[in-house]
Each structure stands twice: as structure tokens, then as C-alpha cells.
Amino acid sequence: MPLGPPSSAINIQPAVSSLSQNVPRTPTSISIHPVALFSILDHYLRRKDDQDRVIGTLLGTRTETHVEIRTSFAVLHSETSEQVAVDMDYHRTMYELHRKVNSKEVIVGWYSTGSNLNTYSALIQNFYAQETGPHQAVHISLDTGVEPGQPAGVKGYISSPVGVFPKPENCVFVPIPVELKFRDSERSGVDLLTSTALSSLPSTSSSSLSSPTTSLETLSSSIENIISMIDRVLTYVRAVLAGEAQGDAAIGRYLMDTLGASTEGDADVGGSAAEMGGFNGRLQDTLMVSYLANLVRAQAEVSSRLALVSAA
């Protein structure tokens, strides 16, 4: 899911020589997870009144030409018209604590709110370039849309030195494409926020803002979505069995893996319980959890009634 309009910027890379084959390639794309974006927005909402922007560290993984941002944390900093100060000790302490929880995520760059890229941004970029070396540090600029004339959006940058004798404060920020990436477990939350945001827009018949979606409405919408997907699958399977549509082997294997269908058992019977696997196993686990929950609830009710009888 792209997070901004396509850029016309051209990033020209020199030919790789035999002496620079071990130098990491420049990233050409960035993907960011919703958790990182929500963390940045939360940091921006909790900022001090005299702060124009906030900054923080981006954590994730990287490949040869792609950077995946999975999470982020805030970094204390002070910025005036004359100087900028970043709490490097706090940054390193937070990173060490995060490494104890998830050792696979490394520092990939930094973020800031607003669209202002100045000399101070170049200095901060130079600091994070030392943290991510020998790889290049990426910069995510999140515009909240608060400033007039500046639409909300997310932009990604890498830096390139400028001048014959480059200085830390002299660099140009080269834009690279950014897209939103989320796991299947995060899809429900993203869909909920999206539907709530769209329902909050003024409609043609009424200009009032609707209230956030309740838990019951969310459950009902999820069940309806599942029923709709099951209906589409049934329609496709029936069309293939009736010879009205050509079957796809990849879709068939995916359905067999999802439902735990047997490939060796009797097609009419469906195979033994051990061969059915997957779907039936998860269904039995769900039923067992439900049974235990009801048993605990009944035990708690019996205990409370016995306590009342003993007190009387």
C-alpha cells in the first residue's frame, strides 16, 4: 500500500568496481508497519508545547536493496534556532533494552515529524549513519497535516554527501518510495481504524461525526466478512466441480492445506482423524478452551454460593 505519490527523483548509482564489491548497495524501497506509524503519532501527541517536531529511532530488518521498518521508539532531543542536542545515551540504552526482547531487529534509521529538512536534519542523519554503518541510514518524515497547506503523509529519504570535502551538515536527501506493510494479524486493526475514520467523515445527508465502532459491531462485521469469503470459495469450488470454470492447482492446494483435507484417505469419507489434521485440530482446541472456560465459570459460581451459605 503506497503511502505517498510517486516521485520523479532519479537516484544515479555508479558502476560497482572490483574494489567496492563489498560495499552495501543503496536501499531503493522502504516498507513500514502500522505499529511504527502509531508509535510516531503517539510520540507527536505527547510532545512538549514548545516542540515543533519530534524524532526517534527506527528498528527493523534490511536486505540488499530493501528496508523493512517494524517498530520505533522516541528519542529525547532539544532543538533551537542555534543548536540541536540529541540524548545519545538514552538512545543507546533503549536500543539495548529492545535487543534483549527482539535481537533480530536492528537500527535502520530515524524518523521525524513535519516536512522541514534542514541542516539539523543532516547532522542527525550523520549520527544515525554511524549507528547503521556500513549500511545507509534511512529517514522517515511523517507529516501530520497540522500545518496549513501540508497534507498528511509519509515520505522516505536516504542521504548523499555534497561537496568535494563533504561535511556532516552538507548532504542532500534523496526520496525513495515508501509503502505500508502489515501482517494478517494486524489487518483487523487496520481495517477497524480505516472504517472508523471513513465513517467519521461528514456525509452528504448529515454533517455530524459518527461515534467509533463498538466491539459488537466489529465482531458482526468480521463474521459477515468471513461468511462472504466462504461464499466466494464455495461458488468457485462448485463452478470447478460442475465444469463451468477451470480449476487452479495452486488454489486447490491452498484450500487443502487450510482445511486439513486428506490426500491419501477416502475422498467420500475424508480420511481418518489423524489425516484431517489442521482445521479439525484447531476446532477441537477451540472447543476445549470454551469447555474449560465454562467449567471455571461454574466453579467460581459454586464457590461464591458456598461462601454465602457458610456466612449465613
NUZA-931925 format. One record per residue: x, y, z of N, C-alpha, C, O in turn; residue in one letter. Coordinates in steps of 0.1 Angstrom, whole numbers, plus 5000, padded with zeros to 4 digits. Each point is the difference from the previous one (the first is absolute). Layout:
REM residues N
XYZXYZXYZXYZa
...
***
This chain:
REM residues 312
500849885000499250125000500950125000500650045010m
499550044979500850124999499550105010498850025002p
502250065004499650105010500250144994499950105008l
500549914980500250144994500049994985500049894994g
499950235000500050004985501349954994501050025007p
499049934981501349964994500950114998499650114997p
501749875006501050114999500749994986500249894995s
500250235000500750004987501550015003500850024990s
499649975022501550015003500749884994499549895000a
501750144996500949894994501249985009500750105003i
499549785001501249975008501049934991499849884997n
501350195000501049944991501149945008500550065009i
499749814988501149935007501149974991499849954989q
501450075015501249974992500249854998499549925008p
501250044982500249864997500949945011500950075005a
498849814999500749945011501449954995500049924991v
501050125015501449964996500449885008499349965009s
501849984987500549885007500450045014500149915009s
500350224994500450035013498950035010500250025012l
498650004982498850045009498949904999498850035002s
501549844996499049904999499449975014498949955001q
501950075009499549975014499250125006499549995011n
500450124982499350125005498549974998499549964989v
499750055022498549984999499450094990500350114998p
498749844995499350074990499050105006499649985012r
500150124981499150115005498549945000499649954990t
499750075021498649965000499150074990500250124998p
499049814995499150054990498550015004499250064993t
500549885018498650005005499949975014500949955007s
498050105000499849995014498649955002499050054993i
500849865016498749965005499950025015500949985007s
498050074998499850035014498749945005499050004993i
501149955019498849945006499250105008500550105004h
498249874998499150105007500550025014499850125005p
500849795002500450025014501050115000500050085010v
500949934981501050115000499350134997500450105007a
498749914984499350124998499250055012500050125003l
499349795004499250035012501050055011499650095007f
501549854994501050045010500550144997500150085010s
500149964978500450134996498950105003500350115006i
498549864991498950095002499850025015499750115005l
500449785003499950015014501150095006499750085009d
501549914986501150095005499750144996500250095008h
499249944981499750134996498950065008500050125004y
499049805000498950055009500550035014499450095007l
501649854997500550015014501250105001500650025010r
499750054979501150105000499750125009498950025003r
502250055000499850135007499450114991500149994988k
499350115019499450104992500950084992499750054989d
501649965015501050094993500749924989500950054994d
498849825004500749924990499250004987498849984999q
502050054990499450014987500049864994499149974992d
501849945011500049874995500749905010500650055010r
499249834988500649895009500849914991499749994988v
501349945018500849914992500149875008499649995012i
500849904981500149875007500849914991500450034989g
499849855016500849894994499149904993498949965006t
501450004982499349904993500749865001501250004998l
498049905004500649865002499349914990498850024997l
502049894997499449914991501149914994501049975006g
498749984982501049914993500350064986499350094996t
501749864998500450054987500549894991500649905005r
499250124982500649914990501050084992500450115004t
500049844985501050074992499550144995500750105000e
498049914996499550134995498750045006499350104996t
500249835015498750035006500250015015500749925006h
498650175000500050025015498549985005499150074994v
500749855015498749975007500050065014500849955008e
498450154994499950065013498949945008498850004996i
501549945016499049925007499650085013498849985004r
502050105002499650075012500950125001500950024992t
498950065019500850125002499950045015499149955007s
501850134997499850065014500550145000500950044991f
498650045018500350145000501450035006500549925008a
500150194988501350045005499950155004499450084993v
501149945019499950145005501050094992501149964998l
498450164999500850094993499550145002498950035004h
502050074995499750145001500550074988501249994996s
498050104999500350064987499650155001498850035002e
502250064996499750144999500550064987500549924991t
499550215007500450064988501650004999500550024990s
500149955022501550015000500749865001501149994995e
498249915011500649875002499049895001498850035002q
501749854997499149885002500849915009501249984998v
498149955011500649915009499249875001498850015001a
501849884997499449875000500649915012501250005002v
497949945006500449925011500549874995499249904999d
502150094998500549874994500049895010499849884997m
500550155016500049905010498649935002499949885001d
499150204998498649955001499749914988499449905001y
501050154987499849924988500749865001499449904997h
501850105008500749875000499549915011499949884999r
499650185012499449925011498749944995499849885003t
499450194991498749954994500349894990499349905000m
501750124992500349904990500549875006499649894996y
501250125015500549885007498849925006500049885000e
499150205006498849935006499249934989499549895002l
500350184987499349944989500749874995499349914996h
502050095003500749894995499849885009500149884995r
499750145018499749885009498749944997499849885002k
499250204992498749944997500049944986499549894998v
501150184993500049964986501450034994500350114996n
500549785003501450024996500150014984501050044995s
497949934998500150004986499850144994500450024988k
499050075019499850134995501250095004500450005011e
500050074979501250095001499650144997498950034995v
502050075007499750144997500150024985501149964994i
497950095000500050024985500050154997500250044988v
499550055022499950144997499350075011500049965011g
499450164985499350085010498850074993499849994988w
499350065020498850074995499950145006500750035010y
498550054984499750135005498650044995499549944990s
499850145017498750054996500250144993500950075002t
498249964989500150124992500749984987500549894997g
499550214995500649994986501350084999500550024989s
500050035022501150095000501349925001500349945010n
500550074979501449935000501050124999500150074990l
500749945021500950115001501449955003500349884999n
500650215005501449965004500049915012500849905001t
498350125008499949915012499649864996500549905006y
498650094984499749874995501249924995500149885001s
500850204992501249944994500949955012500649904998a
499550185012500849955012499549885006500749915004l
497950084998499449885006500249884991500349895004i
499650144983500249894990501449955001500249884999q
500850205003501449965001500249925013500749904999n
498650135012500149925012499549864998500649905004f
498250094989499449874998500749924989500049885001y
500750194990500849934990501249925007500449904996a
500150165015501049935008499549885007500749905003q
498050115002499449895007499649894991500049885004e
499750144983499649904991501149954991499849914992t
501450155009501149974991500349855000499949945010g
500650004979500350074987498850034991500250054989p
498649925016498850024992499650155001500350065010h
498949984980499550145001498850015009499249905001q
500750215006498850025009498950064992500250094991a
498649875011498850054993499350105009500149995013v
499250104981499350115008498549994996499750014988h
499449995022498650004997499550145006500250035011i
499150044980499450135003498549985000499449984990s
500050035022498649995001499350135002500250075010l
499149974980499350135001498649985005499249924995d
500550145017498749985006498850074994498949985004t
501450124987499050074994499550125009499050064996g
501749975015499550115008500450134994499250105001v
501949914993500450134994499250034988499749914992e
499850215006499250034988500749994987501250044999p
498249904991500649984987500849874999500549984989g
499749955022500849885000499149885002499649985012q
500149944978499249885002500749895008501250005000p
498049925007500649895008500649904991499449974989a
501749975015500649904992501349955006500550065010g
500149844984501349945004501050004988499649964989v
501650095014501050014989501349935005500350015012k
500449934980501249935003501250064993499950044988g
501349975019501150064994501349925003500049935010y
501050084982501449975003500850124997499650094993i
501649915012500850124999501249974991500549894998s
500050224995501250004992500850125003499550115000s
501849875002500950115003500150104989499949964988p
500450165015500150114990501350075002500450035012v
500350004977501350075001501249924998500049875001g
501150194996501349934998500549945013500449895000v
499550195011500349955013498750005009499750105006f
499649804993498649995007500150035015501049955006p
498150124999499950035014498749935005499149984992k
500849995021498849945005498750084998498949944997p
501250195003498850094998499750024985499050074997e
501949884994499750024986499649874993500949924998n
497950065000499549884993498750044993499350095004c
500349834986498750014994499249885003500549894999v
498250135004499149895003499349954987499350084993f
500949805003499549944988498849925003500149905008v
498750134987498849935003500049864994500449984989p
499049925019499849874995498649955003499550065010i
499949854983498649975003499849935013500849925004p
498050105002499649945013498749944998499150064994v
500749825011498749935000499749955014500949965008e
497850034995499549945012499949854999499549954990l
501149985020500049855000499549965013500550045011k
498549874989499549945013499749854998499849954990f
500349995022499849855000498549975001499250095001r
500549794997498649965001499450035013498850035001d
502049955010499550035013499750155003499350045008s
501450054984499850145001498950054991499550125001e
500049804990499050054990498750045007499450104996r
500249825014498750045006500050135007499150084999s
502149955007500150145007500150114989499450105002g
501349874987500150114990498650024993499650114998v
499749785000498650014994499150085010499250084995d
500949895018499250075009500250155001499150084999l
502249955001500450155000499550064987499650125000l
500649814989499650064987498550024999499650114996t
499649795008498650024999499550105010499150084997s
501549935015499650115009500350144995499250095001t
502049924993500450134994499150044989499650124998a
500049784993499150034989498650045005499350094994l
500249845016498750025005499950145008499050055002s
502250005002500050135007500050124990499950115005s
500249864982500050114991498650054998499149935001l
500750214997498750054998499349944988500650004989p
498249955013499349944989499250114992499950125005s
499449844984499350104993498750035006499450114998t
500049805010498750025007500250075014499150075004s
502049905002500250065014501550035002500849934995s
499450185011501450055002500549965014501150035004s
498149895004500549965013501049894999500049924990s
500850065020501149905000499449885007499450015011l
500849874983499549885006501049955011501250045000s
498349885009500849955011500849884996499749944990s
501450035017500849894996499249875000499049995007p
501549914986499349874999500149935013501149995006t
497849954998500049925013500649864997500149964989t
500149975022500649874999499049904994500449924992s
498350105011499049914994499950024985499849914992l
500350225004499950034985501249954993500049954989e
501250065018501249944994499949854998500449954990t
499149985020499849864999499049964989500349914993l
498650165007499149984989500550024986499849924991s
501050195008500650024987501049894996500149964988s
500750005022501049894997499349874996500449934991s
498550045016499349874996499450024986500049904993i
499450215004499450024987501149994989499849954989e
501450105014501150004991500549854998500249964988n
499849965023500449864998498949924992500449924992i
498350115011499049934993500150044985499849914991i
500550215006500150044986501249934993499849964988s
501350035019501149934994499749854998500449944990m
498950005020499649854998499149994988500149904993i
498950195006499149994988500850014987499649934991d
501450165008500850014988500749874997500149964989r
500549985022500749874998499149894995500349924991v
498550075016499049904996499650024985499849904993l
499950225003499650034987501149964990499749944989t
501550085014501149964991500249855000500149944989y
499849995022500249865000498849934993500249914992v
498650135010498849954993500250024985499649914992r
500950205004500150034985501149914994499849954989a
501350025019501049914995499549864999500249934990v
499050025020499549875000499049984989499949894995l
499350215002499049994989500650024987499349994990a
502050045009500650024987499850144994500350024988g
499250075019499750144995501250095001500050104993e
501049865015501250085001501249915000499949885005a
501250174991501349925000500650015014500250115005q
500149785001500649995013501550055000500749984990g
499750085021501450045002500649915010499549995012d
501649944985500749915009500550075013499949945010a
500650184988500550085012498950035010500249985012a
498650064983498950025009499549885006499750005012i
500349894981499649875006500949955011499649965011g
501750064987501049965010499850095013500249955011r
499650184986499850095012498849965008500150015012y
498849964981498849965007500249875008499549985011l
501249934983500349875007500850025012499849945011m
501350154988500850035012499250075010500349985012d
498850114984499350085010499049915008499950015012t
499449914981498949925006500549865005499349935006l
502050044991500649885005499449884993499949895006g
499750124982499449884992501149904998501250034998a
498449845001500949894998500249984985499150014992s
502149965005500349974986500149854998500149954988t
500049975023500149854998498849935005499849884996e
499350185012498949935005498950004990500150054989g
498849895015498849984991499450144997499850085010d
500049954978499450144997498650025005499750115004a
499649774997498650025005500050015015499250085006d
501649845000500150015015500850115005499750065011v
501349984982500850125004501349955007500750095006g
499649784995501249965007499749995015499050035005g
502149925002499949985014500250135007500350104994s
499449895020500250135008501450055000500350125000a
500749784999501450055000500350064987500850104999a
498649864990500350054987499350144998500550084992e
498449945014499350124998500850125006500150114993m
500649875018500950105006499550145001498850025005g
502050084991499850145001498750055005499950045012g
499149974979498750075004499349935011499650075010f
500349804990499349935010500850015014499450015010n
501949994989500850015012499850145007499850015012g
500250094980499750145005498650015006499850075010r
499349864983498650015005499949935013499350055009l
501349834993500049935012500650095012499650005011q
501550074985500750085010499050115005500050045011d
499350024979499150115004498849955008499650065010t
499949824987498949945008500549975014499350025010l
502049934991500549975013500250125009499750005012m
500850114982500150135007498750055005499850055011v
499249944980498650045004499549925011499350055010s
500949824990499549915011500750035013499450015010y
501950014990500750035012499650145006499950025012l
499850084979499650135005498649985007499850065010a
499349874984498749985006500149925013499350035010n
501749884991500249925012500550095011499649995012l
501450104985500550095010498950105005499950035011v
499350014979498950105004499049935009499650065010r
500149814988499149935008500649975014499350015010a
502049964990500749985013500050135008499849995013q
500450124981500050135007498750035006499950055011a
499049924981498750035005499649915012499450045010e
501049834989499749915011500850045013499450005011v
501850054987500850045012499450125006500050025012s
499550084980499450125006498749965007499750065011s
499549854984498849965007500349935013499350025010r
501749894990500449935013500550115010499849985012l
500950124983500550105010498850075006500150045012a
498949994980498850075006499349915010499550045010l
500449834987499449905009500849995013499450005011v
501950004988500849995012499950125009500050005012s
499950124981499950135007498650005008499950065010a
499149894983498750005007499949915012499049995006a
***
